[in-house]
Structures are given as C-alpha cells and as structure tokens.
Amino acid sequence: NTRCIRSKFTNANGTSPEFGVDIEPNSGEYVDGAYFDHCEFSGNAGNGISAFITHGSVSNIELNGCKSINNGAVGFFGGVSVCRVTSSEFTGNGREGVWAQTLDDLTLSDCLIENNGLQTPSFTGAEVYIQSCLDAKLIGTRIRGGANVGRAVGGLFVSANDGRSLDVLISGCSVSGINSYGVSLQGAKLRATIKGSVIEDTASDCLASD
C-alpha cells in the first residue's frame, strides 16, 4: 500500500510521460492500494495523475480531497480494477477532467469537474469520459463546461460499445454550461439510472444510442 497525504506533484516537463504521478507497474508486478489524501497535481505537461494497466496489475486507487488542475492532458486517467474518487476537483486541464477506461468499479462522489479541454483547439471530447467499464457511479458530482467560450466540449460521455455490460448510476449530480451534449450514453449493453440530477444550459441535454 502507498499513502500520499497533503503532497504536491507539479510541473513535470521534459521526461516522458510528463505526468504528475504515473502508476503503471511492469509485467508480473502489481499495485494493490494507493491512497492520495488532499494532494495536488498541477502544471504538468501530461496527465495530472494516471493509473493504468499496461503489463502488470493495478487495483484500489483512492483520491480524497485532491486537486488535479491546469495540466496539459487529462486530469485523472484511470484504467484499474477499482477506483474511488471523493470530494476532488479536476479543472482547467488540456483534455478530459476524468477519463476512466476498462475499470471494473468506478465511483466519483462529490467531485467538481469543470472547464477541461477548453485550451486545446483540437479537443472535442468530454469533461468526463467513461469507456469499457463494468460499474460506474457518479454521486453528487458537478460537471460544468465553458459554453461561454464557444467550444464544443461535452459533459459526460459513457460508452459500452466493446461488448461488455456497463451499469452506470448518476445520482444527485448536475451538468451545466456545456456547449455540446450534457450526457451521452452509448451502447446496447449499457444500463443507466439517472435520478435526482439536473442537466441544464447545454446544447443538447441527453443523447442515447445503441
């Protein structure tokens, strides 16, 4: 287990991958348990924090009260078995605020994800991008865009187009100020529940497709 408390990971620039934190074990190795409490990942040329399975195994990544802001790429890129993010902020990053891929279990609770991808002219993705996961929960999370700058960056994009079933819960969330779709749900095997949430001031509120 790894624990980082009230630490800063800033201004990585020059040595690839230029991430604030990169959790990516080698073949045959594993990381089971990495906890970041009130940490900051900012000003890095690449991602703020990345935890991804390329060769080894990664599970149980937790962020609590963290900030990943003003990084050149993704605020948090997660491709691990279990990931829980609570009361954290992802703002002003060059690409997605949060990108989750091939996760078994993702929870975003009471987070702020705002104004990401706006300073990258070629970026047309989303504030939050969830792809090829099994279970995703967004609870009390605020997703806000930069509609005032005229950029077509989406709010929440969820895809289950790889053949795996995906259950997604969106509860008590808000999506607003988006100059594109508020929520986009893609895939025949995606089961979505939206309750107690507000989607407003978006170019199109909710898109669904199989």
HELIX and SHEET records of a PDB file:
HELIX    1   1 ALA A  147  VAL A  149  5                                   3    
SHEET    1   A 8 THR A   2  ILE A   5  0                                        
SHEET    2   A 8 TYR A  30  ASP A  37  1                                        
SHEET    3   A 8 SER A  57  ASN A  64  1                                        
SHEET    4   A 8 VAL A  82  THR A  86  1                                        
SHEET    5   A 8 ASP A 105  SER A 109  1                                        
SHEET    6   A 8 ASP A 135  ILE A 139  1                                        
SHEET    7   A 8 LEU A 166  SER A 171  1                                        
SHEET    8   A 8 LEU A 190  LYS A 195  1                                        
SHEET    1   B13 LYS A   8  THR A  10  0                                        
SHEET    2   B13 GLU A  40  SER A  42  1                                        
SHEET    3   B13 LYS A  67  ILE A  69  1                                        
SHEET    4   B13 GLU A  89  THR A  91  1                                        
SHEET    5   B13 LEU A 112  GLU A 114  1                                        
SHEET    6   B13 ARG A 142  ARG A 144  1                                        
SHEET    7   B13 SER A 174  GLN A 186  1                                        
SHEET    8   B13 GLY A 154  SER A 159  1                                        
SHEET    9   B13 ALA A 126  GLN A 131  1                                        
SHEET   10   B13 VAL A  98  GLN A 101  1                                        
SHEET   11   B13 PHE A  76  GLY A  79  1                                        
SHEET   12   B13 ILE A  49  PHE A  52  1                                        
SHEET   13   B13 VAL A  21  ILE A  23  1                                        
SHEET    1   C 8 LYS A   8  THR A  10  0                                        
SHEET    2   C 8 GLU A  40  SER A  42  1                                        
SHEET    3   C 8 LYS A  67  ILE A  69  1                                        
SHEET    4   C 8 GLU A  89  THR A  91  1                                        
SHEET    5   C 8 LEU A 112  GLU A 114  1                                        
SHEET    6   C 8 ARG A 142  ARG A 144  1                                        
SHEET    7   C 8 SER A 174  GLN A 186  1                                        
SHEET    8   C 8 VAL A 198  SER A 209  1                                        
END                                                                             
